[in-house]
Amino acid sequence: MFLPTKKDLKAAMEFFAVFQWALSAFILGSISILGNLYLVLFTPYWPVTVLILTWLAFDWKTPERGGRRSKWVRRWCLWKNYCNYFPIKILKTHDISPSHNYILACHPHGLMSHSFFGHFATDTSGFSKVFPGITPYLLTLGAFFWLPFLREYVMATGICSVSKSSMDFLLTQKGTGNMLVVVIGGLAECKYSFPGNFTLVLKKRYGFVHMALQHGAALIPAYAFGESNLYNQHIFTPGGWINRFQEWFRSIVHIYPCAFHGRGFTRNSWGLLPYDIPVTTVVGKPLLLPKIVNPSQEIVDKYHQLYIEALRKLFDEHKTKYGISETQELEFV
């Protein structure tokens, strides 16, 4: 009789941890939409849906008011298995004082930002030990908070909306020691997320610099070495009909549909799990900005360029440690 070893059980728990998070949006979103449609159309229990929608309307602003994080959820052993799957690690290059607020600008987005979720939406990767006194708020699209059940699960991990009002609240109403974590390239960067590519969507991303200037928050560059290697992506012929569809779809919903794959549940199989490749997020030196309530575009441009230089320096100082050629440079679009 086959009996699983401790190694087999450990691998199974890690697979489950990654798999369930990747599918949670789909599963909880489907339950929310289809379940409520079923209650309204085919049962006499439509008041349940009315109550759910009433609560949603009443609680609509919570994701923009610091969310509703749960220390218990953030410390689930599930997340420890999630972090160990790759594994993901975080490297501090400079101390960060709890007496200030920060905007941590993360790169690259990758296809699912696995490393950033592990570090900043859980308390199991070692972040709190590396940066004592700092509270991270991982910010994401408001669409995640539109559906009941899904929004509660997402908020329990400490994730908040990336909207301007959300960032204003966190930088003014939560005291100091707050770190707003923004994956700058967003979903637009998925297009460039495949092994060996070092292109970042950053040239026209000024909002995070403008916000930092308005509140006098320090900007911190962070680069996750290995995030783009977690999936392979098929690149269609530029100008071909599939590529044109991808660009059209992106122009409509701001999401670039990618043909990607990773590994399956066995070592050499094909599937949608990320490859179990180490990912190290290197957190750079804070770039102190003055507080300017209404910064001009010229000032924003100045600090945007300073930020790009700091990010480029961070990448160049650490790239060879993670198997990247000395001559490789970051490209910005």
C-alpha positions in Angstrom: 0.0 0.0 0.0 1.3 3.5 -0.9 1.7 5.7 2.1 2.6 9.4 1.5 5.8 10.6 3.1 6.2 13.9 5.0 7.7 15.4 1.9 4.6 14.4 -0.2 2.3 15.9 2.4 4.3 19.1 2.6 4.2 19.4 -1.3 0.5 18.7 -1.3 -0.2 21.5 1.3 1.9 23.9 -0.7 0.1 23.1 -4.0 -3.2 23.6 -2.3 -2.2 26.9 -0.7 -1.2 28.4 -4.1 -4.0 26.8 -6.0 -6.8 28.0 -3.7 -5.6 31.6 -3.8 -5.4 31.7 -7.6 -9.0 30.3 -7.8 -10.6 32.1 -4.9 -11.6 35.1 -7.0 -13.3 32.8 -9.5 -14.9 30.5 -7.0 -16.2 33.2 -4.6 -17.2 35.5 -7.4 -19.2 32.7 -9.1 -20.9 31.8 -5.8 -21.8 35.4 -5.2 -23.2 36.0 -8.7 -24.8 32.7 -9.4 -26.0 32.0 -5.9 -27.9 35.2 -5.6 -29.4 34.9 -9.1 -30.6 31.4 -8.0 -32.1 32.8 -4.8 -34.0 35.6 -6.7 -35.2 33.6 -9.7 -35.9 30.1 -8.4 -36.6 30.3 -4.7 -38.7 32.4 -2.3 -35.6 33.5 -0.4 -34.9 36.6 -2.4 -34.9 38.7 0.8 -31.5 37.1 1.6 -30.1 38.8 -1.6 -31.8 42.1 -0.6 -30.0 41.9 2.8 -26.7 41.1 1.1 -27.0 44.0 -1.3 -28.1 46.3 1.6 -25.0 45.4 3.6 -22.9 45.9 0.5 -24.3 49.4 0.0 -23.8 50.2 3.7 -20.2 48.9 3.7 -19.2 50.1 0.3 -16.5 52.6 1.5 -14.7 50.2 3.9 -12.1 49.1 1.3 -11.2 52.8 1.0 -11.1 53.3 4.8 -8.4 50.9 5.7 -10.3 47.7 5.0 -11.0 45.1 7.7 -7.8 43.1 8.2 -7.8 40.0 10.4 -4.6 39.1 12.2 -6.0 35.6 12.4 -6.5 35.2 8.7 -3.1 36.8 7.9 -1.4 34.2 10.1 -3.1 31.1 8.7 -0.5 28.3 8.3 -2.0 28.1 4.8 0.0 31.2 3.9 3.2 29.8 5.3 2.8 26.9 2.9 2.1 29.5 0.1 5.4 31.3 0.8 7.3 28.1 1.1 6.1 26.8 -2.3 8.4 29.0 -4.3 9.9 30.0 -1.8 9.6 33.8 -1.5 12.1 35.9 0.5 12.4 39.6 1.3 15.7 41.4 1.4 16.1 44.7 3.3 18.8 47.1 2.1 18.0 50.0 4.5 16.2 50.5 7.8 12.7 52.0 7.6 11.6 54.2 10.5 8.0 53.8 11.8 7.9 57.6 12.3 7.1 58.2 8.6 4.6 56.9 6.0 5.7 55.3 2.8 4.6 54.3 -0.7 6.4 51.1 -1.7 6.4 50.9 -5.5 6.8 47.2 -6.6 8.0 45.8 -9.8 7.4 43.8 -11.9 3.7 42.9 -11.7 4.1 39.4 -13.1 0.9 37.6 -14.0 -0.4 37.3 -10.5 2.0 39.2 -8.2 2.5 36.1 -6.1 5.5 37.4 -4.2 3.9 40.7 -3.2 0.8 38.9 -2.0 2.9 36.6 0.1 4.9 39.4 1.7 2.3 42.1 2.2 -1.1 40.3 2.5 0.1 37.7 5.0 2.2 37.7 8.2 4.1 34.6 7.4 6.9 35.7 5.1 8.9 37.5 7.8 8.0 41.0 6.8 7.1 42.1 10.3 10.5 40.9 11.7 12.4 42.6 8.9 10.5 45.9 9.2 9.3 46.1 12.8 6.7 48.8 13.4 5.6 49.0 9.8 2.1 48.1 8.7 1.8 47.2 5.0 -1.4 47.8 3.0 -1.3 46.0 -0.3 -3.5 48.0 -2.7 -5.4 46.5 -5.6 -8.3 47.2 -8.1 -11.6 48.2 -6.7 -13.3 45.5 -8.7 -12.2 42.9 -6.1 -14.5 44.7 -3.6 -17.7 44.7 -5.7 -18.8 41.2 -4.8 -20.0 39.9 -1.5 -17.9 37.1 0.2 -14.9 37.8 -2.1 -14.5 41.3 -0.8 -14.6 40.0 2.8 -11.9 37.4 2.1 -9.7 39.9 0.3 -10.1 42.6 3.0 -9.3 40.0 5.7 -5.8 39.7 4.3 -5.3 43.4 4.7 -5.8 44.4 1.1 -7.4 47.8 0.3 -8.5 49.7 -2.7 -5.9 51.5 -4.8 -8.2 54.5 -5.4 -7.1 58.0 -4.6 -9.5 58.3 -1.7 -8.2 55.1 -0.2 -4.6 56.3 -0.4 -5.5 59.7 1.0 -7.2 58.0 4.0 -4.3 55.7 4.8 -1.8 58.5 4.6 -3.7 60.9 6.8 -6.0 59.0 9.2 -3.8 56.0 10.3 -0.9 57.9 11.9 2.6 56.9 10.9 4.4 53.6 10.1 2.1 52.8 7.2 3.4 51.4 4.0 1.1 51.6 1.0 2.2 48.8 -1.4 1.4 49.6 -5.1 2.3 47.3 -8.0 2.9 50.2 -10.4 2.7 48.4 -13.7 -0.7 46.9 -13.0 -2.4 44.5 -15.3 -0.9 46.3 -18.3 2.4 44.8 -17.4 1.2 41.3 -17.8 2.0 41.7 -21.5 5.7 41.7 -20.6 5.6 39.1 -17.9 7.6 36.1 -19.2 11.1 34.7 -18.5 14.0 36.9 -19.6 12.0 40.0 -20.0 12.8 43.1 -18.0 10.3 45.7 -19.4 8.3 47.7 -16.9 5.3 49.9 -17.5 6.4 53.1 -15.7 7.1 56.0 -18.1 3.6 57.4 -17.9 2.8 56.3 -14.3 2.9 59.5 -12.4 0.0 59.0 -9.9 2.1 57.4 -7.1 4.7 60.2 -7.3 1.9 62.9 -7.2 0.3 61.2 -4.1 3.7 60.9 -2.3 4.4 64.6 -2.9 0.9 65.6 -1.7 1.4 63.8 1.6 5.2 64.1 2.0 5.4 60.3 2.0 8.7 58.6 1.1 8.9 56.5 -2.0 10.6 53.1 -1.8 11.5 51.1 -4.9 11.2 47.3 -4.7 12.1 44.7 -7.3 11.0 41.0 -7.2 13.8 39.0 -8.8 12.2 35.9 -10.3 8.5 37.0 -10.4 8.5 37.1 -14.2 9.9 33.6 -14.4 6.9 32.0 -12.6 5.0 31.4 -15.9 5.7 30.9 -19.6 3.8 33.0 -22.0 3.1 32.5 -25.7 3.8 35.7 -27.6 1.7 35.9 -30.7 2.9 37.5 -34.0 2.7 41.3 -33.7 -0.1 42.5 -36.0 -1.6 39.1 -36.3 -5.3 38.6 -35.7 -4.8 37.2 -32.2 -2.5 40.0 -31.2 -4.9 42.5 -32.6 -7.7 40.9 -30.4 -5.4 41.2 -27.4 -4.8 44.9 -28.0 -8.5 45.5 -28.6 -9.5 43.7 -25.4 -6.9 45.7 -23.4 -8.2 49.0 -24.8 -11.7 48.1 -23.7 -11.3 46.6 -20.2 -7.6 47.5 -19.5 -6.7 43.9 -19.0 -4.3 42.2 -21.4 -5.4 38.6 -22.1 -2.3 36.3 -22.0 -1.8 32.8 -23.2 0.3 31.5 -20.3 1.1 28.3 -18.5 3.1 27.0 -15.6 3.5 23.6 -14.1 1.0 20.9 -13.1 0.9 18.8 -9.9 3.9 16.7 -11.0 7.3 18.0 -11.8 7.4 17.8 -15.6 3.7 18.3 -16.2 1.9 21.3 -17.8 -0.6 23.3 -15.9 -1.6 26.6 -14.4 0.4 26.5 -11.2 3.4 28.8 -11.0 6.8 27.2 -11.3 8.4 26.6 -7.9 11.2 29.1 -8.5 12.7 31.2 -5.7 11.6 34.8 -5.8 13.4 37.5 -3.8 11.9 40.9 -3.3 14.7 43.5 -2.7 13.4 46.6 -0.9 15.5 49.7 -1.6 16.3 52.9 0.1 13.5 55.4 0.9 13.5 58.4 -1.4 12.4 61.3 0.8 10.0 63.8 -0.9 8.9 67.2 0.3 5.3 67.8 1.1 3.7 69.8 -1.7 -0.1 69.9 -1.6 -0.5 71.0 -5.2 2.7 69.9 -7.0 3.2 71.1 -10.6 3.8 68.7 -13.4 7.3 69.9 -13.6 8.0 68.9 -9.9 6.2 65.5 -10.4 8.4 64.9 -13.5 11.5 65.7 -11.5 10.8 63.2 -8.7 9.5 60.6 -11.1 12.8 60.7 -12.9 14.6 60.5 -9.5 12.5 57.4 -8.7 13.4 55.7 -12.0 17.1 56.3 -11.3 16.8 54.8 -7.8 15.0 51.8 -9.2 17.5 51.3 -11.9 20.3 51.5 -9.3 18.6 49.0 -7.1 18.2 46.5 -10.0 21.8 47.0 -11.2 23.3 46.4 -7.7 21.5 43.1 -7.2 20.9 41.6 -10.6 24.0 39.4 -10.9 23.1 37.7 -7.5 20.0 36.3 -9.2 21.5 35.0 -12.4 20.9 38.1 -14.5 23.7 39.3 -16.9 25.8 42.3 -15.9 24.9 44.0 -19.2 21.1 43.5 -18.7 19.2 46.8 -18.1 15.7 47.6 -17.2 13.5 48.9 -20.1 10.6 51.4 -19.4 7.5 51.8 -21.5 
